Amino acid sequence: MDSAQLRQVLSQWPSGVAIVTTLADDGSHRPHGMTASSFSSVSLDPPLVSVCLGNHLPTRAMVAASGVFALSFLGKDQAEIGRRFAGQVPGLTDRFAGADWVTGPTGCPMLADATGRLDCTVEHAYPGGDHTIFVGRVREAAVDRVTAPLLFHSRSWGQLADPLPDEITITVVDGAARVGAEVSVRDPGDLPAVRDLATALPVRAYVADAFAPDREALVLATLDALAGLPDVALGCAEDTAASPLQVRRVLQDAVVRVRPAALHVRLRAHHGLGLVNALVAMKSGVRRFDAVRDPASGGLPADDLLLLARQLGVACAEPA
């Protein structure tokens, strides 16, 4: 088997990206790290994972000598960190600079805002051709934030290519901030009011101005605070015109935050941009749209959204 041909074939298998870190066993305990995609879960009981490291790499020798390693899974917005630890930034002398790190029981550094992190001691080390297969016992595990993953495919960095949903639901609303069981919230401080209202009747709580760039972190924190409340459906409302890129940034994370519940989205028409944002929302996993009947209100008209769904081949019943 030609190794170049094998590498080309294997590059077609997409994987996540992790930073593998360890400590030098020379008394200095200085950290060292590299990117790796050859990671796998091995066992839940006992908690075991594996990573394959090339025998020519300093990281491999350090893991073998120290008996410890940690893994930090990278999110979609951390490609630059991945490039650093892959040695793709010319002139860089300190791969760890400019990012926040935490340590666990082994003392290995882990990225503070990784999508997931594992701190491990080496349980087994097996020869694997030009690599060594390290099986690690997980001593500590944490999910620091929920976001879409960074992917590596065909020797390049990428993100998930989300398919369109099979079906969406359109509900007609009149666009008011609150009608009956609809309520607008701005931050986690509104949690008590929503909870109290939900004791009397089902509530649909929209996070106001959800796609404003300066509110992104607050919007996600608000969804986290409200998620799981009984009889409360959560939504994101576009109060000021938002760009498709910002809609994508928020909804990629927001949809995950409220699962297994469905996230409702209410968009503005904004001279046709609303339909672009609706398409972006569908590609981000949104299946519940709240639209308006009267275009004069500024909201995305239900009829336009229905036409878009039909043009895309997405099933949708006539809105009530």
SEGUDO-778764 format. One record per residue: x, y, z of N, C-alpha, C in turn; residue in one letter. Coordinates in steps of 0.02 Angstrom, whole numbers, padded with zeros to 5 digits, always signed. Layout:
% SEGUDO-778764
XYZXYZXYZa
...
This chain:
% SEGUDO-778764
+00042-00060+00000+00000+00000+00000+00044+00062+00000m
+00031+00107-00047+00068+00170-00051+00044+00217+00004d
+00090+00242+00046+00071+00283+00104+00038+00348+00083s
+00060+00378+00026+00030+00440+00003-00043+00428-00017a
-00056+00372-00051-00124+00356-00071-00168+00344-00010q
-00140+00308+00040-00178+00295+00101-00195+00360+00137l
-00146+00406+00141-00159+00470+00173-00215+00508+00138r
-00215+00506+00071-00267+00540+00033-00335+00511+00047q
-00340+00445+00051-00405+00413+00065-00427+00430+00136v
-00382+00425+00185-00400+00438+00254-00420+00511+00265l
-00395+00557+00223-00412+00627+00230-00486+00641+00214s
-00519+00592+00183-00590+00600+00167-00635+00582+00226q
-00604+00558+00281-00643+00543+00341-00641+00604+00386w
-00699+00639+00395-00699+00699+00437-00694+00681+00511p
-00660+00724+00548-00653+00712+00620-00655+00778+00657s
-00666+00773+00722-00658+00832+00764-00584+00846+00775g
-00571+00901+00809-00502+00922+00822-00493+00930+00897v
-00441+00900+00924-00424+00906+00995-00352+00929+01003a
-00340+00967+01055-00271+00983+01075-00250+00933+01128i
-00195+00899+01116-00167+00852+01165-00111+00889+01201v
-00115+00892+01267-00064+00925+01306-00035+00876+01357t
+00027+00888+01375+00061+00847+01425+00114+00890+01459t
+00154+00858+01501+00206+00894+01538+00274+00862+01526l
+00325+00905+01520+00393+00880+01512+00415+00844+01576a
+00448+00787+01569+00470+00749+01627+00544+00760+01641d
+00564+00824+01637+00635+00840+01649+00644+00882+01712d
+00592+00884+01754+00595+00924+01814+00565+00993+01806g
+00559+01016+01744+00532+01083+01732+00455+01084+01732s
+00425+01026+01714+00352+01020+01708+00323+01071+01660h
+00363+01092+01611+00338+01139+01562+00286+01105+01518r
+00234+01142+01497+00182+01111+01457+00203+01104+01384p
+00174+01056+01352+00186+01046+01280+00121+01022+01250h
+00108+01040+01188+00045+01021+01158+00047+01018+01082g
-00002+00983+01053-00008+00976+00981-00082+00960+00966m
-00102+00969+00903-00169+00949+00883-00169+00876+00864t
-00227+00845+00873-00235+00775+00855-00307+00763+00834a
-00316+00723+00783-00383+00702+00762-00393+00628+00773s
-00339+00592+00790-00343+00519+00800-00361+00505+00873s
-00419+00530+00894-00445+00519+00962-00505+00474+00958f
-00516+00434+01010-00575+00391+01011-00595+00375+01083s
-00660+00369+01094-00685+00343+01157-00674+00267+01157s
-00653+00241+01214-00640+00169+01219-00690+00134+01265v
-00702+00163+01325-00744+00129+01374-00774+00181+01421s
-00836+00168+01444-00867+00210+01494-00854+00183+01564l
-00847+00117+01571-00835+00086+01636-00785+00030+01629d
-00721+00042+01643-00693+00104+01670-00690+00159+01616p
-00681+00222+01636-00681+00278+01588-00614+00281+01551p
-00614+00258+01489-00552+00255+01450-00562+00289+01382l
-00510+00324+01359-00507+00353+01293-00439+00337+01263v
-00433+00347+01198-00368+00334+01166-00349+00391+01120s
-00284+00398+01110-00258+00446+01062-00195+00415+01032v
-00186+00424+00967-00128+00397+00932-00079+00453+00916c
-00017+00446+00937+00034+00497+00927+00093+00467+00888l
+00117+00506+00838+00173+00483+00798+00235+00473+00840g
+00272+00420+00826+00331+00404+00866+00387+00455+00859n
+00385+00496+00806+00437+00546+00796+00423+00611+00832h
+00365+00617+00864+00344+00680+00894+00369+00687+00966l
+00390+00748+00985+00408+00759+01055+00351+00745+01103p
+00290+00759+01082+00232+00747+01126+00227+00674+01144t
+00241+00630+01097+00237+00558+01110+00286+00538+01164r
+00348+00563+01160+00399+00545+01210+00381+00573+01278a
+00352+00634+01279+00334+00665+01343+00276+00628+01377m
+00226+00607+01337+00170+00570+01366+00194+00503+01394v
+00238+00470+01357+00264+00406+01380+00304+00414+01445a
+00342+00469+01450+00384+00479+01510+00344+00504+01570a
+00298+00550+01558+00261+00580+01614+00201+00537+01636s
+00173+00499+01589+00116+00457+01606+00050+00495+01611g
+00048+00556+01585-00013+00596+01589-00024+00633+01523v
-00087+00647+01507-00104+00690+01451-00175+00716+01461f
-00191+00771+01427-00258+00800+01429-00280+00816+01358a
-00345+00819+01349-00374+00833+01284-00423+00891+01290l
-00419+00938+01244-00465+00995+01240-00497+00994+01171s
-00563+00985+01168-00598+00983+01104-00612+01054+01081f
-00599+01068+01017-00606+01136+00991-00674+01147+00960l
-00700+01209+00970-00763+01230+00940-00752+01263+00872g
-00807+01278+00839-00805+01304+00771-00767+01369+00764k
-00762+01407+00818-00729+01472+00817-00657+01470+00841d
-00628+01410+00846-00561+01403+00874-00510+01374+00825q
-00522+01386+00760-00476+01361+00710-00406+01392+00718a
-00404+01455+00740-00338+01488+00748-00297+01453+00802e
-00330+01432+00856-00294+01394+00908-00271+01327+00880i
-00314+01296+00840-00294+01233+00809-00233+01241+00765g
-00231+01295+00726-00173+01306+00682-00110+01317+00723r
-00117+01352+00778-00058+01363+00822-00028+01297+00844r
-00071+01252+00869-00045+01189+00896-00030+01138+00842f
-00049+01154+00780-00029+01111+00724+00037+01136+00693a
+00066+01189+00722+00129+01216+00696+00121+01253+00631g
+00061+01283+00619+00048+01317+00556+00053+01393+00561q
+00080+01418+00617+00089+01490+00625+00164+01504+00626v
+00192+01528+00571+00264+01540+00567+00287+01591+00620p
+00344+01576+00650+00374+01622+00698+00346+01619+00768g
+00294+01579+00779+00263+01574+00845+00309+01534+00891l
+00324+01561+00949+00368+01528+00997+00331+01498+01056t
+00272+01525+01072+00234+01500+01130+00163+01486+01108d
+00148+01422+01098+00081+01403+01075+00027+01417+01127r
+00046+01420+01190-00003+01428+01244-00021+01502+01257f
+00017+01548+01230+00006+01619+01244-00060+01642+01211a
-00094+01688+01245-00154+01719+01217-00218+01680+01227g
-00216+01626+01266-00277+01587+01280-00278+01572+01355a
-00338+01560+01381-00346+01544+01452-00343+01468+01461d
-00306+01447+01513-00296+01376+01525-00313+01359+01597w
-00336+01298+01607-00350+01272+01675-00314+01206+01682v
-00305+01184+01743-00273+01119+01755-00319+01076+01798t
-00310+01011+01791-00348+00962+01830-00301+00922+01874g
-00321+00861+01891-00280+00820+01936-00210+00805+01912p
-00201+00797+01846-00134+00780+01821-00088+00840+01814t
-00116+00901+01815-00076+00961+01805-00067+00981+01733g
-00094+00941+01686-00089+00958+01615-00136+01017+01600c
-00113+01065+01559-00157+01121+01542-00213+01100+01495p
-00273+01128+01507-00331+01117+01464-00361+01184+01447m
-00384+01191+01385-00412+01254+01362-00475+01270+01402l
-00477+01330+01431-00532+01348+01477-00599+01351+01442a
-00601+01371+01378-00665+01375+01342-00670+01322+01288d
-00640+01264+01300-00648+01208+01254-00721+01184+01256a
-00743+01151+01203-00811+01123+01205-00814+01062+01250t
-00758+01031+01262-00754+00975+01308-00681+00964+01326g
-00668+00940+01387-00599+00926+01406-00595+00863+01449r
-00540+00828+01441-00528+00765+01477-00457+00767+01505l
-00449+00750+01568-00384+00745+01600-00371+00672+01614d
-00314+00646+01591-00304+00574+01590-00235+00553+01616c
-00232+00493+01644-00169+00459+01658-00164+00400+01610t
-00103+00384+01590-00093+00331+01541-00106+00263+01574v
-00153+00226+01545-00169+00159+01570-00132+00106+01531e
-00126+00116+01465-00091+00069+01422-00057+00108+01366h
-00004+00080+01340+00029+00107+01280+00046+00048+01235a
+00017+00050+01174+00025-00005+01127+00062+00019+01065y
+00107-00023+01038+00138-00005+00974+00087-00007+00919p
+00089+00044+00875+00042+00048+00819+00078+00070+00757g
+00126+00030+00733+00164+00049+00674+00208+00109+00688g
+00198+00163+00649+00238+00224+00660+00207+00269+00713d
+00155+00245+00747+00122+00282+00801+00122+00239+00865h
+00108+00272+00920+00095+00237+00983+00023+00251+01003t
-00013+00198+01022-00083+00204+01042-00083+00210+01119i
-00100+00270+01143-00104+00281+01215-00177+00275+01236f
-00190+00231+01284-00256+00226+01315-00253+00260+01383v
-00295+00310+01392-00294+00349+01453-00355+00338+01496g
-00344+00334+01561-00400+00332+01608-00420+00404+01625r
-00483+00421+01614-00507+00489+01625-00513+00502+01700v
-00477+00553+01724-00480+00573+01795-00528+00631+01806r
-00538+00671+01755-00584+00728+01760-00610+00744+01691e
-00675+00761+01687-00706+00778+01623-00752+00837+01634a
-00756+00881+01584-00799+00940+01590-00819+00965+01522a
-00879+00994+01518-00903+01029+01459-00908+01103+01479v
-00864+01144+01451-00861+01214+01471-00910+01258+01433d
-00927+01240+01372-00976+01277+01333-01003+01232+01279r
-01062+01249+01256-01095+01210+01203-01094+01250+01139v
-01061+01223+01088-01058+01256+01023-01044+01203+00971t
-01051+01221+00908-01037+01174+00853-00962+01160+00852a
-00942+01100+00830-00872+01081+00832-00831+01108+00774p
-00766+01112+00784-00718+01123+00730-00704+01055+00698l
-00705+01052+00632-00694+00989+00597-00630+00993+00554l
-00600+00935+00543-00543+00930+00499-00560+00879+00445f
-00557+00902+00382-00575+00859+00326-00535+00879+00265h
-00507+00830+00231-00469+00842+00170-00414+00894+00182s
-00382+00889+00241-00324+00931+00261-00342+01004+00268r
-00404+01018+00285-00424+01088+00296-00474+01090+00354s
-00480+01151+00382-00525+01161+00439-00594+01179+00413w
-00645+01157+00448-00713+01171+00426-00763+01166+00482g
-00827+01173+00464-00882+01167+00511-00934+01120+00482q
-00982+01103+00524-01035+01060+00501-01075+01092+00445l
-01089+01054+00393-01133+01077+00339-01203+01052+00355a
-01244+01096+00383-01309+01075+00409-01359+01065+00352d
-01395+01010+00353-01446+00999+00302-01509+01039+00318p
-01551+01048+00268-01616+01079+00279-01661+01031+00318l
-01707+01057+00358-01753+01012+00393-01802+00981+00344p
-01829+00924+00363-01881+00892+00322-01946+00932+00324d
-01958+00965+00381-02022+00998+00390-02014+01057+00438e
-02052+01111+00426-02054+01167+00473-02126+01181+00491i
-02136+01218+00545-02202+01240+00566-02203+01316+00569t
-02254+01346+00540-02262+01419+00541-02323+01436+00583i
-02313+01478+00633-02368+01502+00674-02375+01577+00663t
-02435+01600+00651-02447+01671+00639-02456+01706+00706v
-02416+01759+00715-02422+01801+00775-02430+01873+00750v
-02449+01918+00796-02461+01986+00772-02401+02032+00784d
-02346+02005+00811-02286+02045+00819-02282+02085+00882g
-02333+02083+00925-02330+02121+00987-02280+02090+01035a
-02252+02131+01080-02203+02106+01128-02234+02054+01174a
-02298+02063+01190-02331+02014+01232-02405+02012+01215r
-02428+01952+01197-02499+01942+01184-02518+01879+01220v
-02560+01886+01273-02580+01827+01311-02520+01794+01344g
-02502+01734+01319-02448+01695+01349-02381+01710+01316a
-02375+01761+01275-02311+01779+01245-02279+01834+01286e
-02214+01827+01299-02180+01876+01340-02110+01886+01312v
-02086+01948+01315-02020+01966+01292-01973+01970+01352s
-01915+01939+01347-01865+01941+01400-01799+01967+01372v
-01759+01998+01415-01697+02027+01392-01635+01996+01423r
-01641+01969+01484-01582+01941+01517-01604+01890+01569d
-01556+01855+01600-01575+01803+01650-01613+01830+01709p
-01610+01896+01722-01648+01925+01777-01723+01920+01768g
-01746+01906+01707-01818+01899+01694-01844+01829+01711d
-01800+01784+01732-01820+01715+01747-01877+01711+01798l
-01875+01747+01855-01930+01740+01904-01998+01759+01875p
-02001+01812+01835-02064+01834+01807-02092+01782+01759a
-02049+01753+01718-02071+01701+01671-02095+01640+01708v
-02057+01620+01760-02076+01562+01799-02143+01572+01833r
-02154+01631+01861-02218+01645+01894-02276+01644+01845d
-02266+01672+01786-02319+01673+01736-02336+01602+01713l
-02284+01560+01708-02294+01492+01684-02333+01448+01733a
-02340+01470+01794-02380+01432+01842-02454+01437+01827t
-02473+01488+01789-02544+01499+01774-02564+01475+01704a
-02518+01479+01656-02534+01460+01588-02469+01448+01549l
-02473+01411+01494-02413+01400+01453-02386+01467+01426p
-02320+01472+01422-02288+01535+01403-02241+01523+01344v
-02240+01570+01298-02187+01572+01247-02145+01633+01260r
-02082+01623+01281-02038+01678+01300-01987+01690+01245a
-01990+01750+01215-01943+01769+01164-01886+01809+01195y
-01823+01791+01179-01767+01834+01198-01765+01892+01150v
-01773+01953+01176-01777+02013+01134-01710+02030+01103a
-01713+02059+01042-01653+02082+01007-01599+02029+01008d
-01620+01967+00991-01576+01909+01000-01516+01908+00954a
-01518+01946+00899-01464+01942+00851-01420+02004+00849f
-01426+02047+00900-01381+02104+00905-01312+02079+00924a
-01259+02098+00887-01192+02072+00901-01169+02082+00973p
-01187+02139+01003-01162+02152+01071-01202+02115+01124d
-01254+02078+01103-01295+02041+01152-01286+01965+01146r
-01241+01942+01105-01237+01871+01091-01227+01830+01155e
-01179+01847+01195-01165+01808+01257-01224+01812+01305a
-01255+01871+01309-01312+01880+01355-01373+01840+01330l
-01383+01838+01266-01439+01799+01238-01431+01725+01255v
-01371+01698+01245-01360+01627+01259-01366+01614+01334l
-01342+01660+01375-01350+01652+01448-01423+01653+01468a
-01463+01694+01435-01535+01698+01450-01569+01632+01431t
-01552+01605+01373-01580+01540+01354-01560+01486+01402l
-01498+01487+01425-01476+01438+01475-01517+01443+01539d
-01532+01505+01560-01570+01515+01622-01642+01491+01615a
-01671+01500+01556-01741+01484+01547-01753+01411+01525l
-01701+01379+01497-01709+01311+01471-01731+01264+01527a
-01778+01222+01511-01801+01173+01559-01859+01194+01602g
-01879+01258+01598-01938+01280+01636-02000+01244+01609l
-02041+01216+01652-02101+01182+01627-02150+01231+01596p
-02181+01210+01543-02233+01250+01509-02206+01316+01481d
-02142+01318+01466-02112+01378+01436-02078+01358+01370v
-02103+01384+01314-02069+01376+01250-02024+01436+01239a
-01965+01424+01213-01915+01477+01205-01908+01498+01132l
-01895+01563+01122-01887+01589+01055-01836+01645+01053g
-01814+01660+00993-01769+01717+00980-01804+01765+00933c
-01806+01829+00952-01840+01879+00912-01790+01928+00882a
-01798+01942+00817-01757+01991+00783-01793+02059+00786e
-01771+02101+00833-01803+02167+00841-01771+02220+00798d
-01706+02214+00785-01672+02259+00738-01641+02215+00684t
-01638+02242+00623-01614+02202+00567-01546+02172+00580a
-01540+02106+00568-01478+02070+00583-01449+02040+00519a
-01385+02032+00517-01352+02002+00460-01359+01926+00463s
-01359+01892+00406-01362+01819+00407-01305+01787+00446p
-01246+01818+00445-01190+01790+00482-01203+01791+00557l
-01233+01846+00582-01247+01849+00653-01304+01803+00672q
-01354+01796+00629-01408+01748+00641-01379+01678+00647v
-01334+01662+00602-01302+01596+00603-01263+01586+00668r
-01224+01635+00689-01183+01629+00749-01226+01614+00810r
-01281+01650+00817-01323+01641+00876-01361+01575+00873v
-01392+01561+00816-01436+01503+00813-01399+01437+00816l
-01337+01434+00790-01299+01373+00795-01294+01350+00868q
-01284+01398+00913-01277+01381+00984-01345+01379+01018d
-01390+01424+01000-01454+01429+01034-01495+01366+01026a
-01496+01337+00966-01535+01276+00953-01512+01220+00999v
-01445+01216+01008-01417+01163+01050-01435+01175+01124v
-01434+01239+01144-01446+01255+01215-01514+01234+01239r
-01565+01237+01196-01634+01223+01219-01656+01151+01206v
-01615+01111+01174-01634+01042+01161-01647+01006+01227r
-01696+00959+01227-01732+00930+01170-01792+00972+01147p
-01804+01029+01178-01860+01072+01156-01842+01104+01089a
-01893+01129+01055-01884+01163+00991-01879+01238+01003a
-01833+01271+00968-01825+01344+00974-01870+01379+00923l
-01909+01428+00945-01949+01469+00900-01908+01530+00878h
-01918+01551+00816-01882+01610+00790-01932+01656+00757v
-01926+01720+00773-01968+01772+00742-01922+01822+00708r
-01928+01828+00642-01883+01869+00602-01920+01929+00572l
-01880+01978+00550-01906+02037+00516-01900+02027+00440r
-01941+02063+00403-01939+02057+00330-01877+02091+00302a
-01866+02154+00320-01806+02193+00303-01788+02188+00229h
-01834+02208+00186-01821+02213+00114-01796+02147+00083h
-01825+02092+00104-01806+02028+00076-01752+01991+00114g
-01715+02026+00157-01662+01993+00194-01691+01943+00244l
-01753+01953+00263-01785+01907+00309-01788+01836+00282g
-01798+01829+00217-01800+01762+00187-01731+01730+00187l
-01679+01771+00178-01611+01744+00184-01598+01720+00255v
-01619+01761+00303-01609+01741+00373-01652+01679+00390n
-01710+01672+00359-01751+01612+00370-01716+01550+00344a
-01684+01556+00285-01646+01500+00258-01588+01482+00304l
-01553+01534+00329-01497+01522+00376-01523+01488+00439v
-01581+01510+00463-01610+01480+00523-01626+01406+00511a
-01655+01390+00453-01669+01320+00438-01605+01279+00438m
-01552+01306+00406-01488+01271+00403-01456+01264+00472k
-01478+01306+00519-01451+01303+00587-01492+01258+00633s
-01543+01227+00606-01582+01179+00645-01649+01204+00670g
-01670+01264+00648-01734+01292+00671-01791+01261+00630v
-01843+01240+00665-01901+01210+00633-01967+01244+00653r
-01963+01293+00697-02023+01328+00720-02015+01403+00705r
-02057+01429+00660-02054+01499+00640-02119+01534+00660f
-02113+01592+00690-02171+01633+00707-02170+01694+00660d
-02220+01699+00618-02222+01750+00566-02286+01792+00574a
-02293+01841+00530-02351+01887+00534-02392+01880+00471v
-02455+01900+00477-02499+01900+00419-02494+01966+00382r
-02485+02021+00418-02485+02088+00389-02413+02111+00378d
-02389+02117+00316-02320+02140+00303-02305+02209+00331p
-02356+02251+00341-02345+02319+00365-02316+02320+00435a
-02321+02264+00472-02295+02262+00540-02218+02259+00541s
-02189+02243+00484-02116+02237+00481-02090+02167+00492g
-02133+02123+00517-02114+02053+00528-02112+02014+00463g
-02080+01956+00464-02077+01913+00405-02146+01884+00391l
-02174+01897+00332-02241+01873+00317-02244+01796+00313p
-02296+01768+00340-02304+01695+00340-02309+01668+00269a
-02342+01705+00224-02349+01681+00155-02281+01677+00120d
-02238+01727+00132-02172+01726+00101-02131+01667+00127d
-02136+01655+00192-02099+01599+00222-02125+01532+00196l
-02190+01527+00188-02219+01466+00160-02195+01454+00089l
-02192+01508+00048-02167+01501-00021-02094+01479-00021l
-02053+01508+00024-01982+01488+00028-01977+01414+00044l
-02015+01391+00093-02012+01320+00112-02029+01275+00053a
-02080+01294+00015-02100+01253-00042-02048+01253-00097r
-02016+01310-00108-01963+01314-00158-01903+01272-00138q
-01891+01264-00074-01835+01224-00049-01851+01151-00041l
-01915+01133-00051-01935+01064-00043-01943+01044+00030g
-01954+01093+00074-01964+01081+00145-02039+01079+00159v
-02063+01026+00188-02134+01018+00201-02158+01070+00251a
-02216+01099+00239-02244+01149+00285-02319+01155+00272c
-02358+01149+00325-02430+01157+00319-02447+01230+00314a
-02505+01244+00285-02529+01313+00282-02533+01341+00353e
-02504+01401+00365-02507+01429+00433-02578+01447+00453p
-02593+01435+00516-02660+01450+00541-02668+01525+00550a
